Amino acid sequence: MKYPLSQLRVWLSLILLCTAFGAATAQTPLQTFFKNPQIGTASLSPNGKLLATTTTIDGVLQLAIVELETNAAKNIAGYEKLDIYHIRWINDERLVFDVINRGSDYGNSSSYGGLYAINRDGSKSAALMHTAEHLRFSNQAEALSSPLGMRMLAVTPDDPNSIIALGYFYNGDVVPYRVDTVTERRKEIYFNVPGLARDFVFDHKGVLRVVVTTDVAQRQATVWYRDNEAQAWKKLSEHSYREPKFTPLAFDANNVTLYVSAPGPAGKYGAFKFDFASNLPGELVAADKSVDVDESLVFAPDSHKLLGVRMQTEPPKTVWLDKGYATTQASIDRAFAGQVNVIHPANPQAALLIHSYSSTQPGNYAVFYPEKKKLQNLFAVRPGIDPKKMSEQLIYDYVARDGLTIQSYLTLPKGREAKGLALVVYPHGGPNARDGWGFDSGVQFLAGMGYAVLQPQFRGSTGFGYEFYRKGFRQWGLAMQDDLSDGVNSLVKQGVADPKKICIMGASYGGYAAMMGLVRDPDQYQCGVNLFGVTNLNYLYSEGRWSKDKAAEFHFRETLGDPDSMREQFIATSPVKQAEKIKAPVFMAYGEKDSRVPPIHGEDMRDALKKYGKVYEWTLLEKEEHGFASEENRFLVFGAIEKFLKKYNPPN
């Protein structure tokens, strides 16, 4: 449920009645939260008879095939230090999957992992783009001319063993390829439009029909379109990077109707049919008053007909345009009540894969047989998690000091009164991202320790409309930071949080926000936890991977600002330049090989804190990148965080 600020006291009264008489549950060991999941992902073959799934074996996710009729299982692929992710069947015999190197920064995104293919019996394995390819270059020119990662877009209609994929380059270029998954040959798909290409839309015949480019110098984005391969490209739209008119998404089954994402009636992005006569979004397909509908269209695998639209509401839902799937959804929801049940469409008469989860349940998989009206439970993603011991994630709206409504997630420790709680403010990374409704290991870990956890979706977060996103432009450490502080003050005013027991914690941008919180509001926080956080805004332009990415620099100059003309603001909003103002103890951890936020951010911050005699704890993680790839590092860091929080901000 969603609780407006005006109703919060009524809600708190109900919570008190429900929790005051319940005994606190035993704390779940942190290893249970942070070990690798037993199941990573799952996918049904087009005929619905075979299930491909990734399972943790010897500490890594390996690929297995299960025959649903007999339950016979076979492990067909696995690598010593590599995880397998994002399985996609390209026909009933062959699969494509991502391979992610735990020791590589690029392994934190499927766009930058290796791309592999294999037959269902384990034969004819092929490396379409090796996960370590970008590490084998002999010189910079070679590195810039080869993709460091690939992402599959679609199967080519004329050859069931070939795919269309995007190659991602170190300097920000994106190139489409046709890739033969058996011979490993890839052929670049050429197009002749000016600018830096970033997005592509192919029709269901495999023809490239839409290209979106950016012009860094002019700060312009252009949408190019053609009816077929024989026609010249024409402009559908040219607009400022800050004010996109629409984003092309996909073609319908007829290869004529183009679906786009554009601002809807309530200011949130909706899905529209594009009107080529006016060169503007036309008929509205689906929209929501609270959240954006972006790249969430659900198509039939065989006919490519648009079946529905997924929405990241609270909880998430699928709005089915197809009556048959709407009926099936209602039946599945009755069977798995209280959970989000994601139906993966299948070919006619084939079985449907169901993924169910909630804020207290990490996830389960099941198969539904439409003809038999039969549900078959398969497995749990994290069988060691007991949902009855987890804390429910609630929605809490509050009003920032300038009147902007901020949505947040609020998780209260199970078995505790919602009164005078120790609080951890937990801003997300990005910052152009958002938290989602569902199970979060970090949040549940903190709640299990006895903390209330606030996850503010501060201005600049994506998914809540363009205007909300735009309000975060050039507001790092300013209004974006105020949104976090205002959320804390709101919970203190409501009596939920103890004003003397508040800590701020985050990773990446969230780590930056944690440090700036200690700078901007030194008397509000008892401690701060900074994981991989930016501390010097100038380094985003001069250090690490982003400094060599043209598209990233373009993005930063638009959303963060110009380091030359905004020199004073950059100094005021770089935590390393303001270390003297910090009063609270700080815990920091950085990856030794992090190329997104290089360890110089942490090292400079550590030295500045030491210079001014501040209390801090410092950890440099060997062979780690921008995140926690290994279980050992997760156990190490969160074990240290547990001791740090109990020492400087002990729960009630």
C-alpha positions in Angstrom: 0.0 0.0 0.0 1.0 3.6 -0.4 0.7 6.0 2.5 0.4 9.8 1.9 2.1 11.9 4.5 -1.3 13.0 5.9 -2.2 9.4 6.7 1.1 8.3 8.2 0.1 8.7 11.8 -2.9 6.5 11.3 -0.7 3.9 9.6 1.8 4.1 12.5 -0.9 3.4 15.0 -1.8 0.3 13.1 1.8 -0.8 12.9 2.2 -0.3 16.7 -0.8 -2.5 17.3 0.6 -5.2 15.0 4.2 -5.1 16.2 4.1 -4.2 19.9 3.1 -7.7 21.0 5.4 -9.6 18.6 8.8 -10.8 19.7 11.8 -9.7 17.6 13.0 -12.4 15.2 16.5 -13.8 15.3 18.9 -12.0 13.1 19.7 -13.8 9.8 23.4 -14.3 9.3 24.9 -11.8 6.8 26.3 -14.7 4.7 22.8 -15.7 3.9 22.0 -12.3 2.4 25.3 -11.8 0.5 26.3 -15.2 -0.8 25.6 -15.9 -4.5 22.0 -16.9 -5.3 21.3 -20.6 -5.8 19.5 -19.7 -9.0 20.5 -16.8 -11.2 17.9 -16.8 -14.1 15.8 -19.2 -16.1 14.4 -19.4 -19.6 12.0 -21.9 -21.4 12.8 -23.1 -24.9 10.4 -22.0 -27.6 8.5 -25.3 -27.6 8.2 -25.1 -23.8 9.8 -28.5 -23.1 13.2 -27.5 -21.9 14.2 -25.2 -19.1 17.6 -23.5 -19.2 18.8 -22.2 -15.8 21.9 -20.9 -14.2 22.8 -22.5 -10.9 25.6 -21.7 -8.4 28.1 -24.6 -8.5 31.6 -24.2 -6.9 30.8 -20.5 -6.3 29.9 -19.5 -9.9 26.7 -19.5 -11.9 26.8 -22.4 -14.5 24.3 -23.3 -17.2 22.1 -26.4 -16.9 19.2 -27.8 -19.0 16.2 -29.5 -17.5 13.7 -31.7 -19.4 10.5 -30.7 -17.7 8.7 -34.0 -18.6 11.3 -36.2 -16.9 13.0 -33.6 -14.6 16.3 -34.9 -16.0 19.0 -32.2 -15.7 22.4 -31.7 -17.3 25.1 -29.1 -16.7 26.2 -28.0 -20.2 28.5 -25.0 -19.5 30.5 -23.5 -16.7 33.7 -21.4 -16.1 36.1 -21.3 -13.2 35.8 -17.6 -12.5 33.0 -16.5 -14.8 29.2 -16.3 -14.2 26.6 -17.1 -16.9 23.7 -14.6 -17.1 20.8 -13.7 -19.4 20.0 -16.9 -21.2 18.1 -16.6 -24.4 17.0 -19.4 -26.7 17.4 -18.6 -30.3 15.7 -21.8 -31.4 14.8 -25.2 -29.7 18.4 -26.4 -30.0 20.6 -23.4 -29.4 21.1 -20.7 -26.7 23.0 -17.5 -26.4 24.1 -16.2 -23.0 26.3 -13.5 -21.3 29.4 -14.5 -19.5 30.6 -12.1 -16.8 34.1 -11.9 -15.4 33.9 -11.4 -11.6 37.3 -9.7 -11.8 36.2 -7.2 -14.4 34.5 -3.9 -14.0 32.7 -4.5 -17.2 31.2 -7.6 -15.7 28.9 -5.5 -13.6 26.8 -4.8 -16.7 25.4 -7.3 -19.2 26.4 -4.8 -22.0 30.0 -5.4 -21.2 30.2 -9.1 -20.6 31.2 -11.7 -23.1 28.6 -13.2 -25.4 28.6 -17.0 -26.0 26.4 -19.6 -27.7 26.0 -23.3 -27.2 23.7 -26.2 -28.2 21.3 -27.7 -25.6 23.4 -30.8 -25.3 26.6 -28.8 -24.7 28.0 -29.1 -28.1 29.1 -26.4 -30.6 30.2 -23.9 -28.0 31.1 -20.5 -29.5 32.6 -17.3 -28.2 30.9 -14.5 -30.0 32.7 -11.9 -28.0 35.1 -13.0 -25.3 34.7 -11.4 -21.9 38.4 -10.6 -21.6 38.8 -9.4 -25.2 39.3 -5.8 -24.1 42.2 -6.9 -21.9 44.2 -8.5 -24.7 44.9 -5.4 -26.8 48.5 -4.6 -27.6 47.9 -0.8 -28.0 45.3 1.9 -27.6 44.4 2.0 -31.3 43.5 -1.7 -31.2 41.5 -1.2 -28.0 39.4 1.6 -29.6 38.7 -0.4 -32.7 37.3 -3.5 -31.1 34.2 -3.9 -29.0 34.7 -4.5 -25.3 31.2 -6.1 -25.0 28.1 -7.2 -26.9 24.4 -7.4 -26.2 22.0 -9.5 -28.2 18.9 -7.7 -29.7 17.1 -10.3 -31.8 17.3 -13.5 -33.8 17.6 -13.0 -37.6 14.4 -14.2 -39.3 16.3 -15.7 -42.3 18.7 -17.7 -40.2 17.7 -19.3 -36.9 21.4 -19.6 -35.8 22.3 -15.9 -36.4 21.5 -13.0 -34.2 21.6 -9.2 -34.3 23.8 -7.8 -31.5 25.2 -4.4 -30.4 28.9 -4.0 -29.8 30.0 -1.5 -27.2 33.3 0.3 -27.5 35.6 1.9 -24.9 35.1 5.4 -26.3 31.3 5.2 -26.2 30.6 4.1 -29.8 27.8 1.5 -30.3 27.9 -0.6 -33.5 25.2 -3.1 -34.7 26.4 -6.5 -36.0 24.9 -9.6 -37.6 26.6 -12.6 -35.8 26.6 -16.2 -36.8 26.5 -18.1 -33.5 28.0 -21.2 -35.0 30.9 -19.9 -37.0 31.5 -16.9 -34.7 31.7 -14.6 -37.7 30.3 -11.1 -37.2 29.5 -8.6 -39.9 28.9 -4.9 -39.2 25.6 -3.5 -40.2 26.3 -0.3 -42.0 24.2 2.9 -41.9 25.0 6.4 -43.1 23.8 9.0 -40.7 25.9 11.8 -39.0 26.6 11.9 -35.3 27.4 9.4 -32.5 24.9 6.5 -32.8 23.5 5.3 -29.4 20.2 3.5 -30.1 18.9 1.2 -32.8 15.5 -0.3 -33.7 15.2 -3.2 -36.1 12.0 -4.5 -37.5 11.0 -8.1 -37.4 12.5 -8.8 -40.8 15.9 -7.9 -39.4 16.1 -4.5 -41.2 17.6 -1.5 -39.3 14.9 1.1 -39.5 15.6 3.6 -36.7 18.9 5.1 -35.5 19.2 7.7 -32.6 22.4 9.8 -32.7 23.8 12.5 -30.5 25.9 15.6 -31.5 28.1 16.4 -28.6 29.1 19.8 -29.9 25.5 20.9 -30.6 24.0 19.1 -27.6 21.4 17.7 -30.0 19.8 14.2 -30.3 18.4 13.2 -33.7 16.1 10.3 -34.6 16.6 8.9 -38.1 14.1 6.7 -39.9 13.6 4.8 -43.1 10.8 2.7 -44.5 13.2 0.0 -45.9 16.8 -0.6 -46.8 16.4 0.9 -50.3 15.3 4.3 -48.9 17.4 7.2 -47.7 17.4 8.1 -44.0 15.2 11.0 -43.0 14.9 12.9 -39.7 11.9 12.2 -37.6 13.0 14.5 -34.8 15.9 16.8 -33.7 15.8 18.1 -30.2 17.9 19.2 -27.3 19.4 16.5 -25.2 17.6 18.0 -22.2 14.1 17.9 -23.9 13.6 14.6 -25.8 10.3 14.5 -27.6 10.1 10.8 -27.8 12.3 7.6 -27.7 11.7 4.9 -30.3 11.1 1.4 -28.8 10.0 -1.3 -31.3 7.9 -2.2 -34.3 4.7 -4.1 -34.1 4.1 -7.4 -36.0 3.2 -5.5 -39.1 6.6 -3.7 -39.2 4.7 -0.5 -39.9 3.5 0.6 -36.4 6.4 2.1 -34.4 6.0 2.3 -30.7 7.7 5.1 -28.8 8.0 6.3 -25.3 7.0 9.9 -24.7 5.5 12.2 -22.0 1.9 11.1 -21.2 -1.1 12.9 -19.8 0.3 13.0 -16.2 3.8 14.0 -17.3 5.1 10.4 -16.9 6.4 8.6 -20.0 3.9 6.4 -21.7 3.9 4.1 -24.7 2.5 5.5 -27.9 2.0 4.6 -31.5 4.0 7.0 -33.6 2.1 9.2 -36.0 4.3 9.6 -39.1 2.0 12.2 -40.6 2.8 14.7 -37.8 6.1 13.2 -36.8 4.9 13.1 -33.2 3.6 10.5 -30.8 0.0 9.6 -31.7 -2.4 7.1 -30.1 -1.7 6.3 -26.4 -1.1 2.6 -25.7 -0.4 2.6 -22.0 0.6 5.1 -19.3 0.6 5.4 -15.5 0.1 8.5 -13.4 3.0 7.7 -11.0 5.8 6.0 -13.1 7.3 6.0 -16.5 6.5 3.3 -19.1 9.8 2.9 -20.9 11.4 -0.1 -22.6 8.8 -2.4 -21.1 6.8 -3.7 -24.0 5.9 -7.4 -24.0 5.6 -9.1 -27.4 4.5 -12.5 -28.6 7.6 -14.6 -29.4 6.1 -16.0 -32.6 3.9 -13.3 -34.1 5.6 -10.2 -32.5 2.2 -8.9 -31.6 2.2 -6.4 -28.7 0.7 -8.3 -25.7 1.2 -6.0 -22.8 3.2 -3.4 -20.9 5.2 -3.9 -17.7 5.1 -1.0 -15.2 7.5 -0.4 -12.2 4.6 0.6 -9.9 4.5 -0.4 -6.3 4.2 -3.3 -6.5 5.2 -3.8 -10.2 2.5 -5.0 -12.6 1.8 -6.0 -16.2 -1.0 -4.3 -18.1 -2.1 -6.9 -20.6 -3.6 -5.8 -23.8 -4.3 -9.4 -24.7 -7.4 -10.8 -23.0 -6.0 -14.4 -22.8 -2.9 -13.3 -20.9 -5.0 -11.0 -18.7 -7.1 -14.0 -17.7 -4.0 -16.1 -17.1 -2.5 -13.4 -14.9 -5.6 -13.3 -12.7 -5.4 -17.1 -12.2 -1.7 -17.0 -11.4 -2.2 -14.1 -9.0 -4.8 -16.1 -7.1 -2.5 -19.1 -6.9 0.5 -17.0 -5.7 -1.3 -14.4 -3.7 0.7 -11.5 -2.3 3.5 -11.8 -4.8 4.4 -10.1 -8.1 3.9 -12.8 -10.7 5.8 -12.1 -13.9 4.5 -14.2 -16.9 6.9 -14.7 -19.7 5.0 -15.1 -23.0 5.4 -18.3 -25.0 4.5 -19.7 -28.4 0.8 -21.0 -28.7 0.1 -24.1 -26.6 3.6 -24.0 -25.0 4.2 -23.8 -21.3 4.6 -20.4 -19.6 7.5 -19.5 -17.2 6.4 -17.7 -14.1 8.7 -15.7 -11.9 7.2 -14.7 -8.5 8.7 -12.4 -5.9 7.9 -9.9 -3.2 9.7 -7.5 -0.9 10.2 -10.4 1.6 10.7 -13.2 -1.0 13.7 -13.1 -3.3 12.0 -15.1 -5.9 10.5 -18.4 -7.1 10.1 -20.0 -10.5 7.2 -22.1 -11.7 5.8 -23.4 -15.0 2.1 -23.0 -16.1 0.6 -25.4 -18.7 -2.3 -23.5 -20.3 -4.0 -26.6 -21.8 -3.9 -28.6 -18.6 -4.4 -25.5 -16.3 -1.6 -26.9 -14.3 1.1 -25.1 -12.2 4.4 -26.8 -11.5 6.6 -25.3 -8.9 10.3 -25.4 -9.8 12.7 -23.8 -7.4 13.6 -20.8 -5.1 16.2 -18.2 -6.1 17.6 -18.0 -2.5 16.3 -21.0 -0.6 18.1 -19.9 2.6 16.0 -16.8 3.0 12.9 -17.3 5.2 10.3 -14.7 4.1 8.6 -14.9 7.5 11.7 -13.4 9.0 12.1 -10.5 6.5 10.7 -7.0 6.8 8.0 -5.6 4.5 9.0 -2.8 2.2 6.5 0.1 2.5 5.9 3.2 0.3 6.4 6.5 2.1 5.8 9.9 0.3 7.2 13.1 1.8 7.5 16.7 0.7 10.9 18.3 0.2 11.6 21.9 1.4 10.7 23.3 -2.1 7.4 21.5 -2.2 8.4 18.6 -4.5 6.9 15.3 -3.5 9.6 12.6 -3.0 8.6 8.9 -3.1 10.7 6.6 -0.9 10.7 3.1 0.3 10.6 2.6 4.1 11.5 -0.7 5.6 10.9 -1.2 9.4 12.7 -3.8 11.4 10.4 -6.8 12.0 9.0 -7.2 15.5 9.9 -3.6 16.5 7.7 -0.7 17.3 7.7 2.0 14.6 8.8 4.6 17.2 12.2 6.1 17.9 14.1 3.7 15.7 17.7 3.9 14.7 17.7 4.8 11.0 19.9 4.2 8.0 19.4 6.5 5.0 20.2 4.4 1.9 20.3 6.5 -1.3 20.7 4.6 -4.6 23.6 4.8 -7.1 23.5 6.3 -10.5 22.2 8.9 -9.7 20.2 8.5 -13.0 18.5 5.3 -11.7 16.0 4.3 -9.2 15.3 1.7 -6.5 12.6 -0.8 -7.3 9.9 -2.5 -5.2 11.1 -6.0 -4.3 13.6 -7.9 -2.2 16.9 -6.1 -1.5 19.6 -8.0 0.4 21.3 -4.9 1.7 18.0 -3.4 3.0 17.0 -6.7 4.7 20.4 -7.1 6.2 20.1 -3.6 7.8 16.5 -4.2 8.9 17.5 -7.5 10.4 20.1 -5.7 12.6 17.3 -3.5 13.9 17.4 -0.4 11.7 14.7 1.3 9.9 15.9 1.9 6.3 14.8 4.8 4.1 15.5 4.7 0.4 14.6 8.1 -1.1 13.9 8.4 -4.8 15.5 11.9 -4.8 15.1 14.3 -7.7 17.3 13.2 -10.6 16.1 9.6 -10.2 14.7 8.1 -13.4 11.3 6.4 -13.8 9.2 9.3 -12.4 8.9 11.5 -15.5 11.3 13.8 -17.3 10.6 16.9 -15.2 11.4 15.0 -12.0 14.6 13.8 -13.6 15.5 17.2 -15.0 15.2 18.8 -11.5 18.4 16.9 -10.6 20.5 18.5 -13.3 23.5 20.2 -11.8 22.2 19.5 -8.3 24.7 17.0 -7.0 25.3 17.9 -3.4 22.6 20.6 -3.5 18.9 20.0 -3.9 19.4 16.3 -4.5 21.1 16.2 -1.1 18.4 18.3 0.5 15.9 15.6 -0.5 17.7 13.1 1.6 17.8 15.3 4.6 14.2 16.3 4.3 13.2 12.6 4.3 15.1 12.1 7.6 13.5 15.2 9.1 10.1 13.9 8.1 10.6 10.6 9.8 12.0 12.3 12.9 8.9 14.6 13.0 6.6 11.6 12.7 8.4 9.9 15.6 9.6 7.0 13.6 13.3 7.8 13.7 15.4 8.8 16.7 17.2 12.0 15.7 20.3 10.9 17.6 20.6 7.6 15.9 20.8 8.3 12.1 23.5 7.0 9.7 23.8 7.5 5.9 25.1 4.7 3.6 25.4 4.2 -0.1 27.4 2.9 -3.0 28.7 4.7 -6.1 26.6 7.9 -6.3 25.1 6.7 -3.0 28.6 6.8 -1.5 29.0 10.3 -2.8 25.6 11.2 -1.2 26.7 9.7 2.1 29.9 11.8 2.1 28.0 15.0 1.1 25.4 14.3 3.8 28.2 14.3 6.4 29.4 17.6 4.9 26.1 19.4 4.4 24.4 18.1 7.6 27.2 17.3 10.0 24.9 17.3 13.1 22.3 15.1 11.5 24.3 11.9 11.1 26.1 9.8 13.6 28.1 8.0 11.0 28.5 7.4 7.2 29.3 4.5 5.0 30.8 5.2 1.6 31.2 2.3 -0.9 33.0 3.2 -4.2 31.7 6.8 -3.9 32.8 9.8 -6.0 34.5 12.4 -3.8 36.0 14.8 -6.4 33.6 15.8 -9.2 36.5 16.9 -11.4 37.8 13.3 -11.5 34.7 12.3 -13.4 36.2 14.2 -16.4 39.8 13.3 -15.9 40.1 9.9 -14.3 38.9 6.4 -15.1 36.8 4.9 -17.8 34.2 7.7 -18.2 37.0 10.3 -19.0 37.5 8.4 -22.3 33.9 8.0 -23.2 32.5 10.8 -25.4 28.9 10.0 -24.6 29.6 9.9 -20.9 31.3 13.3 -21.0 28.4 14.7 -22.9 26.0 13.3 -20.3 28.1 14.7 -17.4 28.3 18.1 -18.9 24.6 18.2 -19.3 23.5 16.7 -16.0 26.4 17.4 -13.6 27.8 20.6 -15.1 30.9 22.2 -16.7 34.0 21.9 -14.4 35.5 25.1 -15.7 32.5 27.5 -15.6 31.2 25.9 -12.4 34.5 25.7 -10.6 33.3 27.1 -7.3 30.2 24.9 -7.2 32.4 21.8 -7.9 34.7 22.7 -5.0 31.7 23.2 -2.7 30.1 19.9 -3.7 33.2 17.7 -3.8 33.4 15.9 -0.3 37.2 15.7 -0.5 37.4 19.5 -0.7 35.1 19.9 2.4 36.5 17.2 4.7 37.1 19.7 7.5 33.3 20.0 8.0 32.8 16.3 8.6 32.2 15.4 12.3 30.9 11.8 12.1 33.0 8.6 11.7 33.3 7.3 8.2 33.7 3.8 6.8 35.0 3.6 3.2 35.7 0.7 0.8 37.0 0.9 -2.8 37.9 -1.5 -5.5 41.6 -1.7 -6.4 40.8 -2.0 -10.1 37.7 0.1 -10.3 37.7 2.0 -13.6 34.4 3.8 -13.1 35.3 5.4 -9.7 39.0 4.8 -9.4 40.4 4.3 -5.9 42.0 7.8 -6.1 38.6 9.1 -5.0 38.9 7.1 -1.8 42.6 7.6 -1.2 42.3 11.4 -1.5 39.3 11.3 0.9 41.1 9.1 3.3 44.1 11.5 3.3 41.9 14.5 3.8 40.1 12.9 6.7 43.5 12.0 8.2 44.7 15.5 7.8 41.9 17.0 9.8 42.0 14.3 12.5 38.7 12.7 11.6 37.6 9.2 12.6 37.5 6.8 9.6 37.9 3.2 8.6 39.4 2.3 5.2 39.4 -0.8 3.1 41.0 -1.3 -0.4 39.7 -4.5 -2.0 42.2 -6.3 -4.0 41.2 -7.3 -7.6 37.8 -5.7 -7.0 36.0 -3.4 -9.4 33.0 -1.2 -9.1 30.9 -3.5 -6.9 31.3 -6.7 -5.0 31.9 -9.4 -7.5 33.2 -12.0 -5.0 31.4 -13.5 -2.0 34.5 -13.1 0.1 34.6 -9.3 -0.4 30.8 -9.0 0.3 31.3 -11.0 3.6 34.3 -8.9 4.5 32.8 -5.5 3.8 29.4 -6.1 5.2 30.8 -7.8 8.3 32.9 -4.7 8.8 29.9 -2.5 8.2 27.9 -4.4 10.8 30.6 -3.8 13.5 30.9 -0.1 12.4 27.2 0.6 12.7 26.9 -1.2 16.0 29.8 0.9 17.3 28.8 4.3 16.1 25.0 4.0 15.7 23.8 1.0 17.7 20.2 -0.1 17.0 17.7 0.4 19.9 
